[in-house]
């Protein structure tokens, strides 16, 4: 990381830490929006570890969010400390990912992706029908929310932790293995990458982060239902955010999360009936066709164009 | 999904008989698929495989949300005497539309099989699917073949949707479940033979129909997924592939 970028990240971080003390009393809306951005950012980063780094596009990641959310929603009213409930949720999500990974990673590319639709759907159906545990379609209500500032810092910590982990993975041996799998699974295998193991590890990490995110989600909304946390729309959101920002990068999912949460709020009002998905669908096609690296790719292009122009201007002068 | 909606829409607005709808849908969808390949798919061919997957996911998102905007999320059915008519044979009652759909599906499968194995174009499609570069080397016009294959795929999906609209009620989310089921069938039976596809379809249909006896009906859609997982773990080559391996070995 160069110096400019380090300073930029530090400033953002300080701003994020100071923000609740500046806004808490006057504008809960700002805190709420920032909270959502951090939460979405963590989710998008988690998805990106498997989808972006390893190129395994999953349409069923809501399953892990749901397991985390439900674990907390079930344990919290029983009086279990959150310090226990949240890690248990993460662990359960992780274990579930291992159970799923074994059959799913026998499939490749698009076939894996179709199977993940099934995983998400099957998990939602289980949650919907296991009424004694999950309350069925009517969902579960939590007893009391932690103060908004606490929620805010939980989301911030989760997001920073997820991004830091992603940054570390990307520059580690493990990250290179994932990149090799993305580019060519056969070549990776030939070069000695244990592809199934690496993919399963990426899925596990991704699932654990989403499990924690699910707990934070449940504690924020105080209500979970199969349609919300296990819904297919939730999984779609995980896919869209990293792609908008920049697939397989560290900061891309964050940028995508900012845009996604903002645009979605705006569109939900002006375009009911899934209008937001229409916009995101068009955006997705445009990005994939014209700039598969997302917003980061566009920024990169602009920067290069400016650099090319700068020496030319110097010569003229 | 779109096939079902267009059949419904032609029926309600133009009073077109649902059985005639495929006459419009199949050519129209062929053109749509061909155009889609020309304009979008072609651009991402050289990129990593997930890119084309994501692009088609985007296309699907757009189509589905357009369907929500145009037709809302209410479930639709085609209502007419033909749909409710039955015939009795062998002392049992059969629903006419079901028999019709069964016969049509069988005919399409056979026609497709003949097309893919007996005609030049069909063989070219299979060669391109196996290895695009090698197909080009032996003189296949790969660009044209890909367009046709894509159009054909979309046309058949539209036809399928149109047929399904005779049997079930549908919503814009109708296609997701079905693509999972078709995938399950392919994994079960293998794609290389008509027997495999028919076999996979029959196994899944039986599993679903009988599964409901032993579990709540709301879990019916879970069956295809469970079957998929079991097959992937126990019989990674699919049922037909396993049988073939057994026969050989």
Interface residues (C-beta under 8 A of the other chain):
Chain A: X51 X55 X57 X59 X102 X103 X104 X106 X107 X109 X110 X111 X113 X114 X115 X117 X118 X119 X121 X122 X125 X126 X128 X129 X182 X183 X232 X236 X239 X243 X273 X274 X275 X276 X277 X278 X280 X281 X282 X283 X284 X285 X288 X289 X292
Chain B: X40 X43 X44 X47 X48 X49 X50 X51 X53 X54 X55 X57 X58 X59 X60 X61 X62 X64 X65 X66 X68 X69 X72 X73 X172 X173 X176 X177 X179 X180 X183 X184 X216 X218 X219 X221 X222 X224 X225 X226 X228 X229 X232 X233 X236
